[in-house]
Amino acid sequence: MSTHSMLADAVPLTPERHGSYSLAIGEGYAAFRTMNVVPVLVDEFAALAHDYVVGFLKQGDGFAPAALLGLAEHENLYVGADGRWKVEYVPAILRQQPFVARRSKDGKKGVLCISESHPGLNTEGEGTPLFDEDGRPGDLVSRAQQFVSRVAQGALRTESFCARLADLNLLSPIRTEMKRADGTVRSMRGVFAINREALDKLPAKVLGEMQKDGSLEAIYLHLYTLRNLNSLANRIPSSGTGPLN
């Protein structure tokens, strides 16, 4: 799976380190052209359902949800030649570039971080300053801090949701494969989805609890997105393709 270094090299945003930095907006999403999966929150499932395939990836001893952006390594089928995103909804983690939400060591709050490899970040004064002359956060940083708080809360709900799926043994690996007309195969391994048979065998009490806390709705939204596999395959530039197998 190919994510992006911009999401991994983020460091805590501080006036001591970033007081002289500005951010030039308008870089678009071209920097994510080689990213074929993007982490998402369970709160986003409804917004993602129209245009994305949402699967689950192994993360340490557990799982984490992600939207599939391509069917090959380093392939993002959602970024246009002009760097614009091709569908209406852009996953939250990308919309807030170069800001990234990290969790504090105690896991109780969000920490605002910034990717120093973002092409719009500069010390030449181009764009919007991150801090004023006294080291106070500018409006851009203040809005990003609010985002971090929301994402941190969403991350806790997402982790709890995924832990429950794992505890109930509801996730199974799926095939995401496409056979092209020339005989070559495009595929992505390591993607998990809800096993419908396992879901149907859950006790009524457990299903009732999951319906009450919203987990069941999230599960069905995830399953609904799997129908977008064909749409994802159809985004591949034509050079002769066949149906999904």
C-alpha positions in Angstrom: 0.0 0.0 0.0 1.3 3.4 -0.8 0.3 6.3 1.4 2.4 9.4 1.4 5.5 10.6 3.2 3.7 13.9 3.7 1.4 12.1 6.2 4.3 10.4 8.0 6.9 13.2 8.3 4.7 15.6 10.2 6.2 17.3 13.3 4.4 19.3 16.1 3.7 22.8 15.0 5.4 25.4 17.3 6.2 29.1 17.0 9.8 28.3 18.0 10.3 26.0 15.0 7.8 27.4 12.5 7.5 31.1 13.5 9.0 32.2 10.2 7.0 29.9 7.9 4.1 30.9 5.6 1.8 28.7 3.6 1.0 29.3 0.0 -2.5 27.9 -0.7 -3.5 26.5 -4.0 -1.1 23.7 -4.5 -4.0 21.3 -5.1 -3.5 17.5 -4.5 -0.8 16.8 -7.1 1.6 15.9 -4.3 -0.6 12.9 -3.5 -0.6 11.5 -7.0 1.3 8.3 -5.9 -0.9 7.6 -2.9 -3.2 4.7 -3.5 -4.9 4.5 -0.1 -5.9 7.3 2.4 -6.8 6.8 6.0 -10.4 7.8 6.8 -12.6 8.1 9.9 -15.8 6.2 10.6 -17.6 9.6 10.7 -16.7 10.0 7.0 -18.3 6.7 5.8 -21.6 8.4 4.7 -19.8 11.1 2.7 -17.4 8.5 1.1 -20.1 6.1 0.1 -20.9 7.7 -3.2 -17.5 7.7 -4.8 -15.1 5.5 -2.9 -14.4 2.0 -1.8 -13.8 1.8 1.9 -11.8 -1.2 3.2 -9.9 -2.0 6.3 -6.1 -2.4 6.5 -4.0 -4.1 9.1 -2.4 -1.7 11.5 -0.3 -3.2 14.2 -2.4 -5.7 16.0 -5.7 -4.2 14.7 -7.3 -2.6 11.7 -7.9 0.8 10.4 -10.3 2.0 7.6 -9.0 3.5 4.4 -10.4 4.7 1.1 -8.9 3.0 -1.9 -7.6 5.4 -4.5 -6.1 3.0 -7.0 -5.7 -0.7 -7.9 -1.9 -0.6 -8.3 1.0 0.6 -6.1 1.6 4.4 -6.4 -1.7 4.9 -8.4 -4.1 7.6 -7.4 -7.1 7.7 -9.8 -8.7 10.6 -8.0 -6.2 13.3 -8.9 -6.5 15.0 -12.2 -3.7 16.2 -14.5 -4.2 19.7 -13.1 -3.8 18.5 -9.5 -7.5 18.9 -8.7 -9.5 16.2 -6.9 -12.0 14.5 -9.4 -14.9 14.0 -7.0 -16.8 16.3 -4.7 -15.8 14.8 -1.3 -12.1 14.9 -0.4 -11.1 12.8 2.7 -10.5 15.0 5.7 -6.8 14.1 6.1 -6.1 15.5 2.6 -8.3 18.6 2.9 -6.2 19.7 5.9 -2.8 19.4 4.2 -0.2 20.2 5.3 -1.7 20.0 8.8 -1.9 16.6 10.4 -3.7 15.5 13.6 -1.6 13.3 15.9 -2.6 12.0 19.3 -0.8 13.0 22.5 1.2 10.4 24.2 -1.6 9.8 26.7 -4.0 9.5 23.8 -6.4 12.0 25.4 -6.0 15.0 23.1 -5.0 16.0 19.6 -1.7 17.6 18.7 -1.5 19.9 15.7 1.4 18.8 13.5 2.6 20.0 10.1 4.3 18.3 7.2 7.5 20.2 6.4 7.7 18.6 3.0 4.6 20.3 1.7 5.4 22.3 -1.4 3.5 25.3 -0.3 5.4 25.7 3.0 8.1 28.3 2.8 10.1 30.9 4.6 10.0 33.5 1.8 6.8 35.1 3.0 4.7 33.6 0.2 1.1 33.0 1.2 -0.3 33.2 4.7 2.0 33.4 7.8 1.5 30.7 10.3 2.3 32.9 13.3 2.4 36.6 13.9 5.5 38.5 15.1 4.7 37.7 18.7 4.4 34.0 18.0 0.7 33.9 18.2 -1.1 31.5 15.9 -2.7 33.1 12.8 -6.3 32.4 11.7 -5.1 29.5 9.5 -3.5 27.7 12.4 -6.5 28.5 14.7 -8.8 26.8 12.2 -6.4 23.9 11.9 -6.4 23.5 15.7 -10.2 23.2 15.7 -9.8 20.5 13.0 -7.3 18.6 15.1 -9.8 18.5 18.0 -12.6 17.1 15.8 -10.2 14.5 14.2 -8.9 13.4 17.6 -12.5 12.7 18.7 -13.3 10.9 15.4 -10.1 8.8 15.7 -11.2 7.5 19.1 -14.6 6.5 17.7 -12.9 4.9 14.7 -10.4 2.9 16.9 -13.3 1.7 19.1 -15.3 0.7 16.0 -12.4 -1.2 14.5 -11.5 -2.9 17.8 -15.1 -4.2 18.0 -15.0 -5.6 14.5 -11.8 -7.4 15.3 -13.1 -8.7 18.6 -16.2 -10.1 16.8 -14.0 -11.6 14.1 -16.0 -9.8 11.4 -13.2 -8.9 9.0 -12.0 -11.1 6.1 -9.5 -10.4 3.3 -11.1 -9.6 -0.1 -9.9 -9.7 -3.7 -9.6 -6.4 -5.4 -8.6 -7.5 -8.8 -9.2 -6.4 -12.4 -8.3 -8.3 -15.5 -7.4 -6.1 -18.5 -8.1 -7.0 -22.1 -4.4 -7.5 -22.8 -4.4 -10.2 -20.1 -2.6 -8.3 -17.4 -4.1 -8.1 -14.0 -4.4 -5.1 -11.7 -4.9 -5.9 -8.0 -4.5 -4.7 -4.5 -3.8 -7.1 -1.6 -4.2 -6.7 2.1 -7.7 -5.2 2.0 -10.2 -6.5 4.5 -14.0 -6.2 4.5 -16.9 -7.2 6.7 -17.8 -10.9 6.3 -21.5 -10.9 5.7 -21.9 -14.5 6.9 -20.1 -13.7 10.2 -22.3 -10.6 10.6 -25.5 -12.6 10.1 -24.5 -15.1 12.8 -24.1 -12.5 15.5 -26.5 -12.8 18.4 -29.6 -10.5 18.3 -28.4 -8.8 21.5 -25.1 -7.8 19.9 -26.7 -6.6 16.8 -29.1 -4.5 18.9 -26.2 -2.9 20.7 -24.4 -2.2 17.4 -27.6 -0.7 16.0 -28.0 1.5 19.0 -24.4 2.9 19.0 -24.3 3.4 15.2 -21.8 0.6 14.5 -24.3 -1.3 12.4 -25.0 1.7 10.2 -21.3 2.2 9.6 -20.9 -1.5 8.7 -23.7 -1.2 6.1 -22.2 2.0 4.7 -18.9 0.2 4.3 -20.5 -2.7 2.6 -22.4 -0.3 0.3 -19.0 1.2 -0.8 -17.8 -2.1 -2.2 -20.1 -1.7 -5.1 -17.8 1.1 -6.2 -15.0 -1.3 -7.1 -16.2 -1.3 -10.7 -16.3 2.5 -10.7 -12.8 2.6 -9.3 -11.6 0.2 -12.1 -13.3 2.3 -14.7 -11.2 5.3 -13.6 -8.0 3.6 -15.0 -7.0 5.3 -18.2 -8.2 3.2 -21.1 -5.7 1.0 -22.8 -8.2 -1.9 -23.1 -9.7 -3.2 -19.9 -12.1 -6.0 -19.0 -14.5 -6.4 -16.1 -13.6 -7.1 -12.5 -13.2 -10.7 -11.8 
